[in-house]
Amino acid sequence: MLPALLAVTAFAGITYGWGMANRTLELYYEAAVRSMGSSWHDFIFGAFDPAGTITVDKLPGALWIQALSVRIFGFHGWAIVLPQVVEGVLTVLVLYRVVERTAGPIAGIVASAVLAISPVTVALNRGNISDSLLILLLVLAADATVTALARASTWWLLLAGFWVGLAFQAKMLEAWLVLPALALVWLVAAPVRLRRRLLQFAAATLVAVTVSLSWMTVVSFVPETNRPYVDGSTNDSLFQQVFEYNGFTRVGHDRAVASEGSTVAGLASIQDFRLPNGPGPTRLFAGAGGRDTGWLIPGALVVAGGVLLERRRRRRGDLLRAGCLLWGSWLVTDLVAFSAISGINAYYAAALTPAIAALCGIGFEVLSRSGQRDRAVVYTVLGLVLVAVGYDAWLAGPAPSVLRLSLLVFALACAGMASWLLVSRRRSGAGEVARQTGQRRAVAWAAALVALAVFPSAASIDIVVAGLGPFDTPWQPHSITEITQVEPLQALASVEPGLPLLLRANSADRYVAATETSILAAPLIIDTGREFEPIGGFGGATPEPSLAQLQRQIDNGELQTIISPLVGDPRIVWVADHCINVPAGASSGSRVPGINIYFCRPP
């Protein structure tokens, strides 16, 4: 199995890291990493800007690793992407280990391969998004839980809670979505008495919650004057940021972004890259969401139900059934959650892929070892494979017609080969009907699996060849790709071609300039490494700096230039009334409509 695992790992590393030196990144996080990589104060508190006036609008767990990489290797795009590549490859290896423990080495190889070829996973690990670390830590939690089941070990279960707590630092409440799956599999399958099971999982949950809230609690005790303002909150509270701004308010309605819809089209971060479908299960089964991750979800759900039904009478500690229960409940929980949230980005669905991949591996193991005692099962599965191939061809609608037809023909050929091997009967030399050998069944189901993997593999290759990243989906229109692939210098020029000349006189000031929202400040911080104070944080609604603070900075001569789109924020209204609006073109260039540059002199 080692050569196969090394091949899968190499494939994952190549697809995740290909073109790493020239990768276009999410500007908001890239600017934060530059700030955190240049100051330990900014690093500890997760500050967005070099002066540490405001935090990022999420917990900075994943950004810490990127900032450490930048400190070691310097501020380069590849240094920011490298941690996600490593995290993605480690996830493939850890998933192999956890599935191998419950269903055998072949199932582990199949699971790791399905994870490696998943389009949403490939796209995610090619960028600078925190979900790569989240998924690695959650798979480690699943691995610790399975080990705890096998050894009846409390310590391994506590380790699972520890991994979930660390995952919370990367993606907050999304990390806790795995807790119902861990609880269910432990309470059903742990080889100890029920009372002990309840106490053990209560202790593991306490560890998860304690680790999750540890950094937030410590930072909350730091005086507000000694740390950045918490973005996304109205009272400088990390708990409000996590549980309200990034938590429960996302269920039922979208979080408002003040700058959304502005005419600063050159800034990739200002665009809305959420999946186009609204709340509901269809967003992950059709359109962009389907092309990202929908390929194998139906099959994974069928496998989970079938295996649980087939092994329902096994002993409570049956690891194969426990693994199926773990991954099936993980998948269902995330599907429900992502269907309820109003606005999700395409890469959110990457959290589904470990469960999908593990269930594919378990299903392959069960089918390849089963005999033909029930031929109705064989016919049913083959029929589902053909339906799945047709569904994949439908999802690949935006792909070039020739490619789509070629993939369909190849997938049908593999499905036909699987059908022939499973349905036809071989005769021995004496002419008697011989039973199918285990090898023949394995080859047949391998062909069926290849048929299912043809389209998602091609989608992943398209992501790599087109240089796409977390906000992209396979075979997306070229116009969307042009928006998401904006270099920081291009974004800077789109705001004001001659802006560096205009700001050169302010280079000695504490604040080179202030910008309406962190989004507008991001490309300027990336390009210069200097302080551009973000007014209103990511969405523009955060009360930092206040109008009084802004006035004091101008009066003290710390701040002279303010860059803002046309919005109704009271702070910007005051600036428009009391400062000079530099005419478009005065700084040696035309200006994007809707952007104003104000020059404020102290009285």
NUVO-271079 format. One line per 4 residues: number of its first residue (from 1); their letters; for each residue x, y, z of C-alpha. Coordinates in Angstrom, 1 decimal. Each point is the difference from the previous one (the first is absolute). Layout:
<recs>
NUM) a) X:Y:Z | ... .
</recs>
This chain:
<recs>
1) mlpa) 0.0:0.0:0.0 | 2.9:2.3:0.6 | 0.7:0.7:-3.8 | -3.6:0.8:-0.6 .
5) llav) -0.2:2.3:3.0 | 3.2:1.8:-1.1 | -1.5:0.4:-3.5 | -3.2:1.5:1.4 .
9) tafa) 2.1:2.3:2.3 | 2.2:1.1:-2.9 | -3.1:0.8:-2.1 | -1.4:2.1:2.8 .
13) gity) 3.2:1.9:0.5 | 0.4:0.7:-3.7 | -3.5:1.2:-0.5 | -0.1:2.1:3.1 .
17) gwgm) 3.4:1.6:-0.5 | 0.1:0.4:-3.8 | 0.6:3.6:-0.9 | 0.4:0.9:3.6 .
21) anrt) 2.5:2.8:-0.7 | -2.5:1.9:-2.2 | -3.2:-0.6:1.9 | -2.6:2.7:0.4 .
25) lely) -1.1:0.1:3.6 | -2.9:1.4:2.0 | 1.2:3.6:0.6 | -1.6:0.5:3.4 .
29) yeaa) 1.8:-3.0:1.7 | 3.2:0.7:-1.9 | 0.2:3.5:1.4 | -0.7:-1.3:3.5 .
33) vrsm) 2.8:-2.6:-0.3 | 2.4:2.8:-1.1 | -0.9:2.0:3.0 | 0.1:-3.0:2.4 .
37) gssw) 3.3:-1.1:-1.5 | 1.7:3.3:0.7 | -1.0:0.5:3.7 | -0.4:-2.4:2.8 .
41) hdfi) -2.7:2.3:1.5 | -2.0:-0.3:-3.2 | 0.7:-3.8:-0.1 | -1.3:-0.7:3.5 .
45) fgaf) -3.2:2.1:-0.4 | -0.7:-0.9:-3.6 | 0.2:3.7:-1.2 | -0.9:0.8:-3.5 .
49) dpag) 2.1:3.2:-0.5 | 3.7:0.6:0.8 | -0.9:2.6:2.8 | -2.3:-2.6:1.6 .
53) titv) -3.1:2.2:0.2 | -2.5:-2.7:-0.8 | 0.0:-3.9:-0.2 | -1.1:-2.2:-2.9 .
57) dklp) -3.6:-0.8:0.2 | 0.6:-3.7:0.9 | 2.2:-1.8:2.5 | 3.6:0.0:-1.4 .
61) galw) 0.9:-3.7:0.6 | 0.8:-0.8:-3.6 | 1.6:3.4:-0.6 | 2.5:-0.7:2.8 .
65) iqal) 1.5:-2.8:-2.0 | 0.1:2.1:-3.2 | 1.6:2.8:1.9 | 2.7:-2.3:1.5 .
69) svri) 0.7:-1.2:-3.6 | 0.4:3.6:-1.1 | 2.4:0.7:2.9 | 2.1:-3.0:-1.0 .
73) fgfh) 0.0:0.3:-3.8 | -0.8:3.7:-0.5 | -3.2:1.6:-1.4 | -0.6:-2.0:-3.2 .
77) gwai) -3.2:-1.4:-1.4 | 1.3:-3.5:0.1 | 1.0:0.4:3.7 | -3.6:0.7:0.8 .
81) vlpq) -1.4:-2.9:-2.1 | 2.5:-2.5:1.3 | -1.7:-0.7:3.3 | -3.3:-0.8:-1.8 .
85) vveg) 1.8:-2.4:-2.4 | 1.6:-1.8:3.0 | -3.2:-0.1:1.9 | -1.8:-1.5:-3.0 .
89) vltv) 2.6:-2.7:-0.5 | -0.1:-0.9:3.7 | -3.8:-0.2:-0.2 | 0.3:-2.7:-2.7 .
93) lvly) 2.4:-2.0:2.1 | -2.0:0.3:3.2 | -3.2:-1.0:-1.8 | 1.7:-3.1:-1.3 .
97) rvve) 1.0:-1.0:3.5 | -3.5:0.5:1.6 | -1.8:-1.8:-2.8 | 2.6:-2.8:-0.1 .
101) rtag) -0.6:-0.6:3.7 | -3.8:-0.5:-0.5 | -0.2:-1.6:-3.5 | 3.4:-1.2:-1.0 .
105) piag) 2.9:1.3:-2.2 | -1.8:-0.1:-3.3 | -2.8:2.1:1.3 | 2.5:2.4:1.4 .
109) ivas) 1.7:0.4:-3.4 | -3.3:0.5:-1.8 | -1.0:2.6:2.6 | 3.2:1.9:-0.2 .
113) avla) -0.1:-0.1:-3.8 | -3.6:1.4:-0.1 | 1.0:2.8:2.3 | 3.0:0.9:-2.1 .
117) ispv) -2.0:0.2:-3.2 | -2.9:1.9:1.4 | -0.3:3.4:-1.8 | -0.9:2.0:3.0 .
121) tval) 2.9:-1.4:2.0 | 2.5:0.7:-2.8 | -1.3:3.6:-0.4 | 0.0:0.6:3.8 .
125) nrgn) 3.6:-1.1:0.6 | 1.3:2.2:-2.8 | -0.9:3.2:1.9 | 0.4:1.7:3.3 .
129) isds) -3.4:-1.0:1.6 | -0.2:-1.3:3.6 | -2.2:-3.0:-0.9 | 3.1:-2.1:-0.9 .
133) llil) 1.2:0.1:3.6 | -3.6:-0.5:1.3 | -0.4:-3.2:-2.0 | 3.3:-1.5:1.0 .
137) llvl) -0.7:0.6:3.7 | -3.5:-1.5:-0.3 | 1.3:-3.1:-1.8 | 2.6:-0.3:2.8 .
141) aada) -3.0:0.1:2.4 | -1.7:-2.8:-1.9 | 3.2:-2.0:0.1 | 0.4:0.4:3.8 .
145) tvta) -3.7:-1.0:0.5 | 0.5:-3.2:-2.0 | 3.1:-0.8:1.9 | -1.9:0.6:3.2 .
149) lara) -2.7:-2.5:-1.1 | 2.6:-2.6:-0.9 | 1.8:0.3:3.3 | -2.8:1.1:2.3 .
153) stww) 2.2:2.9:0.9 | -1.2:3.2:1.7 | 3.3:1.7:-0.7 | -0.4:-0.4:-3.8 .
157) llla) -3.6:1.4:0.3 | 1.3:3.0:1.9 | 2.6:0.5:-2.8 | -2.9:0.1:-2.5 .
161) gfwv) -1.5:2.8:2.0 | 3.3:1.8:0.0 | 0.2:-0.2:-3.8 | -3.6:1.4:-0.3 .
165) glaf) 1.0:2.9:2.3 | 3.0:0.8:-2.2 | -2.2:-0.2:-3.1 | -2.2:2.6:1.7 .
169) qakm) 2.9:2.4:-0.2 | 0.0:-0.4:-3.8 | -3.7:0.2:-0.8 | -1.9:0.6:3.2 .
173) leaw) -3.5:-1.6:0.3 | 0.4:-2.1:-3.2 | 2.5:-2.1:2.0 | -2.7:-1.0:2.5 .
177) lvlp) -2.2:-1.4:-2.8 | 2.1:-3.2:0.3 | -0.9:-0.5:3.7 | -3.4:-1.7:-0.7 .
181) alal) 1.7:-2.6:-2.2 | 2.6:-0.7:2.6 | -2.6:-0.2:2.7 | -2.2:-2.3:-1.9 .
185) vwlv) 2.7:-2.5:-1.0 | 1.5:0.0:3.5 | -3.4:-0.6:1.8 | -1.0:-2.7:-2.5 .
189) aapv) 3.3:-1.9:-0.4 | 2.3:0.6:3.0 | 0.6:-3.4:1.7 | -0.8:1.3:3.6 .
193) rlrr) -3.1:0.5:2.0 | -2.4:2.8:-1.0 | 0.6:2.0:3.2 | 3.7:0.0:-0.7 .
197) rllq) -0.5:0.8:-3.6 | -2.0:3.1:1.0 | 2.6:1.1:2.5 | 2.9:-0.5:-2.4 .
201) faaa) -1.7:2.0:-2.8 | -1.0:2.7:2.4 | 3.7:0.4:1.0 | 1.0:0.1:-3.7 .
205) tlva) -2.6:2.7:-0.7 | 1.3:2.0:3.0 | 3.6:-0.3:-1.5 | -1.3:1.2:-3.4 .
209) vtvs) -1.9:3.0:1.4 | 2.9:0.9:2.3 | 2.6:0.0:-2.7 | -2.4:1.7:-2.4 .
213) lswm) -0.6:3.0:2.3 | 3.5:0.2:1.5 | 1.5:2.6:-2.3 | -3.2:2.1:-0.1 .
217) tvvs) -0.2:0.0:3.8 | 3.7:1.0:0.5 | -0.2:2.8:-2.5 | -3.2:1.3:1.5 .
221) fvpe) 1.8:0.7:3.3 | 2.6:2.2:-1.8 | -0.9:3.7:0.4 | -1.7:1.4:-3.2 .
225) tnrp) 2.7:2.6:-0.3 | 2.7:-2.6:-0.3 | -1.5:-2.1:-2.8 | -1.8:0.5:-3.4 .
229) yvdg) -3.7:0.6:-0.2 | -1.9:-3.2:-0.7 | -1.4:0.3:-3.6 | -3.5:-1.2:-0.5 .
233) stnd) -1.1:1.1:3.5 | -1.7:3.1:1.3 | 1.4:-0.3:3.5 | 3.6:-1.2:-0.6 .
237) slfq) -0.9:-3.5:0.9 | 1.5:-3.2:-1.4 | -3.0:-1.9:1.2 | -2.4:2.2:-2.0 .
241) qvfe) 2.3:-0.3:-3.0 | 0.0:-3.8:0.1 | -3.5:-0.9:1.2 | -2.1:2.9:-1.5 .
245) yngf) 1.9:1.5:-3.0 | 1.4:-3.3:-1.2 | -2.5:-2.2:1.6 | -3.7:-0.1:0.5 .
249) trvg) -0.8:3.1:-2.0 | 1.1:-1.8:-3.1 | -3.0:-2.4:0.3 | -3.0:1.5:-1.7 .
253) hdra) 1.6:3.1:-1.6 | 3.2:1.3:-1.5 | 2.5:2.1:1.9 | 0.0:3.4:-1.4 .
257) vase) 3.2:1.4:-1.6 | -0.1:3.8:-0.3 | 2.4:0.1:-2.9 | -1.7:-2.8:-2.0 .
261) gstv) -1.2:1.2:-3.3 | 2.4:2.9:-0.2 | 1.7:0.9:-3.2 | 3.5:-1.1:1.1 .
265) agla) -0.2:-3.0:-2.3 | 3.7:-0.5:-0.1 | 0.1:-1.2:3.6 | -0.7:-3.7:0.0 .
269) siqd) -0.8:-0.1:3.7 | -2.9:2.4:-0.4 | -1.9:-2.3:-2.4 | -2.7:-2.5:1.2 .
273) frlp) 1.4:-3.4:-0.7 | -2.8:-1.9:1.8 | -1.7:-2.9:-1.7 | -2.9:1.4:-2.1 .
277) ngpg) -2.7:-2.2:1.4 | -1.7:1.1:3.2 | -0.6:-2.0:3.1 | -1.0:-3.6:-0.6 .
281) ptrl) 1.5:-3.4:-0.9 | 0.1:0.7:-3.8 | 3.0:2.5:0.4 | 2.4:-3.0:0.4 .
285) faga) -1.5:-2.2:-2.7 | -0.4:2.4:-2.9 | 1.9:2.8:-1.7 | 3.3:1.2:1.4 .
289) ggrd) -0.5:-1.8:3.3 | -0.7:-3.3:-1.8 | 3.1:0.4:-2.2 | 2.1:0.6:3.1 .
293) tgwl) -1.2:-2.9:2.2 | -3.3:-1.5:-1.1 | 1.5:-2.8:-2.1 | 0.1:-2.8:2.6 .
297) ipga) -2.4:1.3:2.8 | -3.0:-2.2:-1.2 | 2.2:-3.1:-0.2 | 1.5:0.7:3.4 .
301) lvva) -3.4:0.3:1.6 | -1.1:-3.3:-1.6 | 3.1:-1.7:1.3 | -0.6:1.2:3.5 .
305) ggvl) -3.5:-1.2:0.0 | 0.7:-3.3:-1.6 | 3.0:-0.9:2.2 | -1.8:1.0:3.2 .
309) lerr) -3.0:-2.1:-1.1 | 2.1:-3.1:-0.9 | 2.0:0.1:3.3 | -2.8:1.0:2.3 .
313) rrrr) 0.2:-3.3:1.9 | 3.7:0.0:0.6 | 1.5:0.5:3.5 | 0.0:3.5:1.4 .
317) gdll) 3.8:0.4:-0.4 | 0.0:-0.9:-3.7 | 2.5:2.5:-1.4 | -1.2:-0.1:-3.6 .
321) ragc) -3.5:1.0:1.0 | 1.4:2.6:2.4 | 2.1:1.6:-2.8 | -3.1:0.1:-2.3 .
325) llwg) -2.0:1.5:2.8 | 2.7:2.6:0.7 | 0.4:1.2:-3.6 | -3.7:-0.3:-0.8 .
329) swlv) -1.1:2.2:2.9 | 2.9:2.4:-0.8 | -1.3:0.3:-3.6 | -3.6:0.4:1.0 .
333) tdlv) 0.7:2.6:2.7 | 2.1:2.2:-2.4 | -2.6:-0.3:-2.8 | -2.7:1.2:2.4 .
337) afsa) 2.1:2.9:1.3 | 1.2:1.1:-3.5 | -3.6:-0.1:-1.2 | -1.2:2.2:2.8 .
341) isgi) 2.7:2.7:-0.3 | -1.1:2.8:-2.3 | 3.3:0.8:-1.6 | 2.9:-2.4:-0.4 .
345) nayy) 3.1:0.1:-2.1 | 0.8:-2.9:-2.3 | 2.9:-1.2:2.1 | -2.2:-0.5:3.1 .
349) aaal) -1.1:-3.3:-1.6 | 3.5:-1.4:0.3 | -0.9:-1.0:3.6 | -2.3:-2.7:-1.6 .
353) tpai) 2.8:-1.7:-2.0 | 1.6:-2.0:2.8 | -3.3:-1.6:0.8 | -0.8:-0.6:-3.7 .
357) aalc) 3.4:-1.5:-0.6 | -0.1:-2.3:3.0 | -3.5:-1.3:-0.9 | 1.2:-0.7:-3.5 .
361) gigf) 2.9:-2.0:1.4 | -2.2:-1.9:2.4 | -2.5:-0.7:-2.8 | 2.7:-1.3:-2.3 .
365) evls) 1.3:-2.3:2.7 | -3.4:-1.5:0.8 | -1.0:-0.5:-3.7 | 3.4:-1.5:-1.1 .
369) rsgq) -0.1:-2.6:2.8 | -3.7:-0.9:-0.3 | -1.0:-3.1:-1.9 | -3.0:-0.2:-2.4 .
373) rdra) -2.4:-1.4:2.5 | -2.3:2.8:-0.8 | 0.1:0.9:-3.6 | -2.6:2.7:0.4 .
377) vvyt) 2.6:2.0:2.0 | 2.4:-0.3:-2.9 | -2.6:1.2:-2.6 | -1.1:2.8:2.3 .
381) vlgl) 3.5:1.3:0.5 | 0.8:-0.2:-3.7 | -3.1:1.9:-0.7 | 1.0:2.7:2.5 .
385) vlva) 3.4:0.2:-1.6 | -1.6:0.7:-3.4 | -2.3:2.6:1.5 | 3.0:1.7:1.7 .
389) vgyd) 1.9:0.1:-3.3 | -3.0:1.7:-1.6 | -0.2:2.5:2.9 | 3.7:0.7:-0.3 .
393) awla) -0.4:0.7:-3.7 | -2.8:2.4:0.8 | 2.1:1.8:2.6 | 2.8:0.4:-2.6 .
397) gpap) -2.3:2.0:-2.3 | 2.3:3.1:-0.1 | 2.9:-2.2:-1.2 | 1.0:0.0:-3.7 .
401) svlr) -2.3:-2.3:-1.9 | 2.7:-2.3:-1.4 | 1.6:-0.4:3.4 | -3.4:-0.7:1.6 .
405) lsll) -0.9:-2.6:-2.6 | 3.4:-1.7:0.3 | -0.3:-0.2:3.8 | -3.4:-1.5:-0.3 .
409) vfal) 1.0:-2.6:-2.5 | 3.0:-1.1:2.2 | -2.2:0.0:3.2 | -2.6:-2.2:-1.7 .
413) acag) 2.7:-2.3:-1.3 | 1.2:-0.5:3.5 | -3.5:-0.5:1.3 | -0.6:-2.5:-2.8 .
417) masw) 3.2:-1.9:0.9 | -1.1:-0.2:3.6 | -3.4:-1.3:-1.0 | 1.4:-2.7:-2.2 .
421) llvs) 2.4:-1.2:2.6 | -2.6:-0.2:2.7 | -3.0:-1.3:-2.0 | 1.7:-2.5:-2.4 .
425) rrrs) 0.9:-3.4:1.2 | 3.3:-1.8:-0.6 | 0.1:-3.7:-0.7 | 2.7:-2.3:1.2 .
429) gage) 1.9:-2.5:-2.2 | -2.7:-2.6:0.7 | -2.7:2.3:-1.1 | -1.5:0.6:3.4 .
433) varq) -1.0:3.4:1.2 | 2.8:1.4:2.2 | -0.5:2.5:2.7 | 1.5:3.4:-0.6 .
437) tgqr) 3.4:0.4:1.6 | 0.8:2.8:2.5 | 2.4:1.5:-2.5 | -2.7:0.1:-2.7 .
441) rava) -2.4:1.8:2.3 | 2.7:2.5:1.0 | 0.9:0.8:-3.6 | -3.7:0.5:-0.7 .
445) waaa) -0.7:2.4:2.8 | 3.3:1.8:-0.8 | -1.3:0.6:-3.5 | -3.3:1.3:1.5 .
449) lval) 1.9:2.3:2.3 | 2.0:1.4:-2.9 | -3.2:0.7:-1.9 | -1.1:2.1:3.0 .
453) avfp) 3.4:1.7:0.2 | 0.3:1.0:-3.6 | -1.9:3.3:0.1 | 1.3:1.3:3.4 .
457) saas) 3.6:-0.8:-1.0 | -0.4:2.0:-3.2 | -1.5:2.8:2.0 | 3.0:0.0:2.3 .
461) idiv) 2.4:0.0:-3.0 | -1.9:3.0:-1.4 | 0.5:1.9:3.3 | 3.8:-0.7:-0.2 .
465) vagl) 0.4:0.8:-3.7 | -2.0:3.2:0.3 | 1.8:1.2:3.1 | -3.2:0.2:2.0 .
469) gpfd) -0.3:0.2:3.8 | -2.5:-0.2:2.9 | -2.5:2.5:-1.3 | -0.2:-1.7:-3.4 .
473) tpwq) -1.9:-3.0:-1.4 | 0.9:-2.3:-2.8 | -0.8:1.2:-3.5 | -1.2:3.3:1.2 .
477) phsi) -0.4:2.9:-2.5 | 3.2:1.8:-0.9 | -1.5:3.3:1.1 | -0.3:-1.3:3.6 .
481) teit) 3.6:-1.3:-0.1 | 1.2:3.5:-1.1 | -1.7:1.5:3.1 | 1.4:-2.5:2.5 .
485) qvep) 3.6:0.2:-1.4 | 1.0:3.6:0.8 | 3.5:0.7:1.0 | 0.5:2.5:2.9 .
489) lqal) 1.8:2.5:-2.3 | -2.9:-0.2:-2.5 | -2.5:0.6:2.9 | 2.0:3.0:1.2 .
493) asve) 0.0:1.5:-3.5 | -3.7:-0.6:-0.3 | -0.6:2.2:3.0 | 2.2:2.9:-1.2 .
497) pglp) 2.9:-0.5:-2.6 | 2.0:2.8:1.5 | -0.8:-0.7:3.6 | 3.6:-0.8:1.1 .
501) lllr) 1.0:3.5:-1.2 | -2.8:1.7:2.0 | 0.9:-1.9:3.2 | 3.8:0.4:-0.2 .
505) ansa) -0.3:3.3:1.9 | -1.7:-1.9:2.8 | 2.6:-2.7:0.4 | 1.3:1.5:3.2 .
509) dryv) -3.4:0.1:1.6 | -1.1:-2.7:2.4 | -2.9:-0.8:-2.4 | 0.9:0.2:-3.6 .
513) aate) -3.7:0.2:-0.6 | -3.3:-1.2:1.2 | -2.4:-2.0:-2.1 | -3.7:-0.8:0.2 .
517) tsil) 0.0:-3.7:0.9 | 2.9:-2.5:0.4 | -0.8:-1.2:-3.4 | 1.2:3.2:-1.6 .
521) aapl) 3.1:0.1:2.2 | 1.0:-3.6:-0.7 | 1.8:0.5:-3.4 | 1.7:3.1:1.3 .
525) iidt) 1.4:-1.8:3.0 | 1.1:-3.0:-2.1 | 1.8:2.3:-2.5 | 1.7:2.3:2.6 .
529) gref) 0.0:-1.7:3.4 | -0.9:3.4:1.4 | -3.0:1.0:2.2 | -3.2:0.8:-1.8 .
533) epig) -2.6:0.3:2.8 | -3.2:-1.8:-0.9 | -3.1:1.9:0.9 | -2.8:-2.3:1.0 .
537) gfgg) 1.9:-3.3:-0.3 | -0.9:-2.6:-2.6 | -3.6:1.0:-0.6 | 0.2:3.7:0.8 .
541) atpe) -2.4:-0.2:3.0 | 2.4:-0.5:2.8 | 0.3:3.1:2.2 | 3.8:0.2:-0.2 .
545) psla) 1.3:2.6:-0.3 | -2.7:2.1:1.4 | -0.7:3.4:-1.5 | 1.6:1.6:3.1 .
549) qlqr) 3.2:-2.1:-0.5 | 0.1:0.9:-3.7 | -0.3:3.7:0.8 | 2.7:-0.2:2.6 .
553) qidn) 2.4:-1.8:-2.4 | -0.6:2.7:-2.6 | 0.5:2.8:2.5 | 3.2:-1.5:1.3 .
557) gelq) 1.4:-0.3:-3.5 | 0.2:-3.8:0.1 | -2.4:-0.4:-2.9 | -0.5:2.1:-3.1 .
561) tiis) -1.3:-2.2:-2.8 | -3.3:-2.0:0.0 | -1.1:-2.3:-2.9 | -3.7:-0.9:-0.1 .
565) plvg) -2.7:-1.1:-2.4 | -3.3:1.9:0.0 | -1.7:-1.4:3.1 | -2.1:1.6:2.8 .
569) dpri) 2.1:-0.8:3.0 | -0.1:3.0:2.4 | 3.8:0.0:0.3 | 0.4:0.3:-3.8 .
573) vwva) -2.8:2.6:-0.2 | 2.0:2.1:2.5 | 3.2:-0.4:-2.0 | -1.8:1.0:-3.2 .
577) dhci) -1.3:3.2:1.7 | 3.3:1.0:1.6 | 2.8:-1.2:-2.4 | 1.0:0.7:-3.5 .
581) nvpa) -1.2:-2.5:-2.6 | 3.0:-0.5:-2.4 | -1.4:0.3:-3.6 | 0.3:-3.1:-2.1 .
585) gass) 3.2:0.0:-2.0 | 1.7:2.4:2.3 | 2.4:-2.8:1.0 | 1.0:-0.9:-3.6 .
589) gsrv) -2.7:-2.4:-0.8 | -3.7:-0.6:-0.5 | -2.0:-1.3:2.9 | -2.6:-2.8:0.3 .
593) pgin) -3.4:1.6:0.3 | -1.2:0.1:3.6 | 3.4:0.3:1.6 | 0.9:3.3:1.8 .
597) iyfc) 3.3:1.0:1.3 | -0.2:2.7:2.8 | 2.9:2.1:1.2 | -0.4:1.2:3.6 .
601) rpp) 2.2:2.7:1.5 | 0.2:0.7:3.7 | -1.6:3.3:1.0 .
</recs>
